[in-house]
Amino acid sequence: MCSLRDCLCIHLHARLRYLDVAYNNISDMPSNFATMKVLKYLSIGGNNIRYFGEEITSIRALEYLDISHNKLQVRIILQCSFIFW
C-alpha cells in the first residue's frame, strides 16, 4: 500500500479540475489535497483508504466524488443526555 503522495509524481496544483486515481492501492490522502479549490471531479474509489477527513467540504467546486470500494471506517459520535426524575 502507498499514499497518494508516494504513488503520484504530480504536485497538487491549485488549478487542477479533474483527478482520477481509482484502483491504485492508495492508503491515504495527503492533508493538503483540499487546497485544490477548483477541483470538480475526484475519483479515488477502489483503493485502501480507511479515513477520509472533513477537509473535503472545503472544496466548494466539487461536483463528483467517488470513494466507493475503499476500507472506510465510520466514526459515530453518540451524545447522550440522561434526565433523572
PENOR-V182445 format. One record per residue. N is the residue number from 1. PHI is phi in degrees with one decimal (none if undefined). BURIAL is I if it has 24 or more other C-alpha atoms within 12 Angstrom, else O. Layout:
# PENOR-V182445
n: <N	N>
phi: <PHI	PHI>
burial: <BURIAL	BURIAL>
This chain:
# PENOR-V182445
n: <1	2	3	4	5	6	7	8	9	10	11	12	13	14	15	16	17	18	19	20	21	22	23	24	25	26	27	28	29	30	31	32	33	34	35	36	37	38	39	40	41	42	43	44	45	46	47	48	49	50	51	52	53	54	55	56	57	58	59	60	61	62	63	64	65	66	67	68	69	70	71	72	73	74	75	76	77	78	79	80	81	82	83	84	85>
phi: <none	-142.9	-94.4	-58.8	-66.8	-81.6	-81.8	-105.8	-103.4	-107.5	-94.1	-67.6	-87.2	-65.3	-99.8	-66.3	-112.7	-134.4	-138.5	-123.8	-124.3	-65.7	55.1	-125.3	60.1	-80.7	-103.7	-156.3	-99.6	-65.7	-66.0	-94.4	-65.7	-73.5	-78.2	-81.9	-66.8	-104.4	-63.3	-106.9	-131.4	-133.7	-119.9	-127.0	-68.5	71.4	-115.7	-118.1	-73.1	-102.1	-134.7	-129.0	-76.5	-71.6	-60.3	-59.9	-70.0	-84.4	-90.7	-68.4	-80.7	-62.2	-111.4	-133.9	-139.0	-118.1	-121.0	-68.9	56.8	-116.0	-111.3	-64.4	-108.6	-86.8	-106.7	-112.6	-107.2	-99.8	-113.0	-111.8	-125.5	-113.0	-118.8	-105.7	-102.1>
burial: <O	O	O	I	O	O	O	O	O	O	O	I	O	O	O	O	O	O	I	I	I	I	O	I	I	I	I	I	I	I	O	O	I	I	O	I	I	O	I	I	I	I	I	I	I	O	I	I	I	I	O	I	O	O	O	I	O	O	I	O	O	O	O	O	O	O	I	O	O	I	O	O	O	O	O	O	O	O	O	O	O	O	O	O	O>
